[in-house]
Amino acid sequence: MSKKILVLGAGGNVGRPLVKALIARGESVKAATRSGGGVEGAEGVAFDYADHSTFDAAFADVDRAYVMLPTGYVTISALLLPVVQGLAARGVKIVFQSVFGVDADDSIPYRQVELAVEAAGVPFVILRPNWFADNFHTFWHGGIQQGGISLPAGQGKSSFIDVRDIAESAAAALTRPDFDGQAFNLTGPQALSYAEAATVLGQVIGRPVAYQAIDDASFIATLTAHGVPDEYAHFLASIFHPVREGWTAPVSNAVLTLTGHPARSLQTYALDHAACWTA
Ligand SMILES: NC(=O)c1ccc[n+]([C@@H]2O[C@H](COP(=O)([O-])OP(=O)(O)OC[C@H]3O[C@@H](n4cnc5c(N)ncnc54)[C@H](OP(=O)(O)O)[C@@H]3O)[C@@H](O)[C@H]2O)c1
């Protein structure tokens, strides 16, 4: 008889729809956050990547786990490797949310964690989502409300993915054995530049959204002025380099493979979230 599924970052952008998708499949879910406050339909458990004394309670009675690192952390290997080791020691299947493109270089911290997952000796699936469409109503929301987005993305294109498609892909990977041992590059159905994405958003919202390509220094200055720690601001600037180079433009059919339905377009994402910008 199957045990529970542990979801890390359960109250987050991916975690919340993932918990919902797993509950809809009849699974018993442990939703891990620092507060331990439950996510609807799931058992809440207090967990902190940085506090190993929280691991035993979170990992108990679990046979599958969704492992990810929330936004805002730069010590990726230091926080994730003990989690991978602790789950593997208990024979828990790991579905790891990595990042699109990290398999290009084994020295990248997220790739280091992928390699540890592959070597852990337990069933695993690696998911590498591209840039989230949902950033437009989270990180870039304030800019859009003021008329535009300023990013160091140049004219590079990205195949933005809706977090609902990440969550549904993850639910499939957690509940079916046939994807085990594989890695999937999760993308939306089309590569768009930020200028093109801004046009799509503007059409849905009913007012123009501008895109301005800026340099790293201006981006970092804006972030730090809004309270983002300097180290994280530099990290965020660095991850736009692959965008400018066109490395985030490839489109995959992995969402279709995992979920049985095509990935949602940016327009569908924008229509479904229009109230975020118009309310
Ligand atoms: N945004 C993108 O475009 C993009 C693209 C590709 C990959 N990614 C990757 O996706 C990940 C972020 O996913 P997401 O946006 O779904 O995450 P998220 O929304 O930032 O996750 C927030 C969740 O994590 C919990 N949390 C925060 N700090 C915690 C801690 N120290 N210990 C335990 N739980 C903690 C929060 O609950 P509490 O606050 O209650 O603890 C909340 O439930 C990152 O690894 C990022 O690199 C992002």
The ligand as an SDF file (V2000), in Angstrom:
LIG
                    3D

 48 52  0  0  0  0  0  0  0  0999 V2000
   10.5150   31.6800  -11.3640 N   0  0  0  0  0  0  0  0  0  0  0  0
   11.0440   31.1150  -12.4480 C   0  0  0  0  0  0  0  0  0  0  0  0
   10.9260   31.6240  -13.5840 O   0  0  0  0  0  0  0  0  0  0  0  0
   11.7750   29.7990  -12.3290 C   0  0  0  0  0  0  0  0  0  0  0  0
   12.1560   29.1260  -13.4940 C   0  0  0  0  0  0  0  0  0  0  0  0
   12.8030   27.8990  -13.3860 C   0  0  0  0  0  0  0  0  0  0  0  0
   13.0590   27.3600  -12.1390 C   0  0  0  0  0  0  0  0  0  0  0  0
   12.6940   28.0620  -11.0280 N   0  0  0  0  0  0  0  0  0  0  0  0
   13.0140   27.4720   -9.7180 C   0  0  0  0  0  0  0  0  0  0  0  0
   11.8040   27.2290   -9.0270 O   0  0  0  0  0  0  0  0  0  0  0  0
   12.0370   27.3620   -7.6340 C   0  0  0  0  0  0  0  0  0  0  0  0
   10.9810   28.2300   -7.0170 C   0  0  0  0  0  0  0  0  0  0  0  0
    9.7070   27.5780   -7.1620 O   0  0  0  0  0  0  0  0  0  0  0  0
    8.3970   28.3000   -6.5920 P   0  0  0  0  0  0  0  0  0  0  0  0
    8.2930   29.6540   -7.2130 O   0  0  0  0  0  0  0  0  0  0  0  0
    7.2680   27.3570   -6.6900 O   0  0  0  0  0  0  0  0  0  0  0  0
    8.8220   28.4730   -5.0550 O   0  0  0  0  0  0  0  0  0  0  0  0
    8.2510   29.5280   -4.0050 P   0  0  0  0  0  0  0  0  0  0  0  0
    6.8800   29.9630   -4.3950 O   0  0  0  0  0  0  0  0  0  0  0  0
    9.2960   30.5580   -3.7660 O   0  0  0  0  0  0  0  0  0  0  0  0
    8.1570   28.5950   -2.6810 O   0  0  0  0  0  0  0  0  0  0  0  0
    7.6040   29.1500   -1.5370 C   0  0  0  0  0  0  0  0  0  0  0  0
    7.2710   28.0180   -0.5820 C   0  0  0  0  0  0  0  0  0  0  0  0
    8.4820   27.5660    0.0530 O   0  0  0  0  0  0  0  0  0  0  0  0
    8.3240   27.6290    1.4730 C   0  0  0  0  0  0  0  0  0  0  0  0
    9.6250   27.9760    2.0600 N   0  0  0  0  0  0  0  0  0  0  0  0
   10.3180   29.1320    1.9250 C   0  0  0  0  0  0  0  0  0  0  0  0
   11.4710   29.0740    2.5960 N   0  0  0  0  0  0  0  0  0  0  0  0
   11.5080   27.8390    3.1780 C   0  0  0  0  0  0  0  0  0  0  0  0
   12.4460   27.1860    4.0230 C   0  0  0  0  0  0  0  0  0  0  0  0
   13.5870   27.7630    4.4200 N   0  0  0  0  0  0  0  0  0  0  0  0
   12.1680   25.9290    4.4380 N   0  0  0  0  0  0  0  0  0  0  0  0
   11.0130   25.3220    4.0710 C   0  0  0  0  0  0  0  0  0  0  0  0
   10.0900   25.8780    3.2750 N   0  0  0  0  0  0  0  0  0  0  0  0
   10.3290   27.1410    2.8370 C   0  0  0  0  0  0  0  0  0  0  0  0
    7.2600   28.7250    1.6710 C   0  0  0  0  0  0  0  0  0  0  0  0
    6.5540   28.5420    2.8600 O   0  0  0  0  0  0  0  0  0  0  0  0
    7.0250   29.2520    4.2420 P   0  0  0  0  0  0  0  0  0  0  0  0
    7.4100   30.6650    3.8840 O   0  0  0  0  0  0  0  0  0  0  0  0
    5.8260   29.1350    5.1330 O   0  0  0  0  0  0  0  0  0  0  0  0
    8.1620   28.4340    4.7200 O   0  0  0  0  0  0  0  0  0  0  0  0
    6.3250   28.4460    0.4950 C   0  0  0  0  0  0  0  0  0  0  0  0
    5.4540   27.3610    0.8130 O   0  0  0  0  0  0  0  0  0  0  0  0
   13.4530   27.9090   -7.4700 C   0  0  0  0  0  0  0  0  0  0  0  0
   14.3220   26.8170   -7.1830 O   0  0  0  0  0  0  0  0  0  0  0  0
   13.7920   28.4410   -8.8320 C   0  0  0  0  0  0  0  0  0  0  0  0
   15.1710   28.3710   -9.1130 O   0  0  0  0  0  0  0  0  0  0  0  0
   12.0430   29.2450  -11.0790 C   0  0  0  0  0  0  0  0  0  0  0  0
  1  2  1  0
  2  3  2  0
  2  4  1  0
  4  5  1  0
  4 48  2  0
  5  6  2  0
  6  7  1  0
  7  8  2  0
  8  9  1  0
  8 48  1  0
  9 10  1  0
  9 46  1  0
 10 11  1  0
 11 12  1  0
 11 44  1  0
 12 13  1  0
 13 14  1  0
 14 15  2  0
 14 16  1  0
 14 17  1  0
 17 18  1  0
 18 19  2  0
 18 20  1  0
 18 21  1  0
 21 22  1  0
 22 23  1  0
 23 24  1  0
 23 42  1  0
 24 25  1  0
 25 26  1  0
 25 36  1  0
 26 27  1  0
 26 35  1  0
 27 28  2  0
 28 29  1  0
 29 30  1  0
 29 35  2  0
 30 31  1  0
 30 32  2  0
 32 33  1  0
 33 34  2  0
 34 35  1  0
 36 37  1  0
 36 42  1  0
 37 38  1  0
 38 39  2  0
 38 40  1  0
 38 41  1  0
 42 43  1  0
 44 45  1  0
 44 46  1  0
 46 47  1  0
M  CHG  2   8   1  16  -1
M  END
$$$$
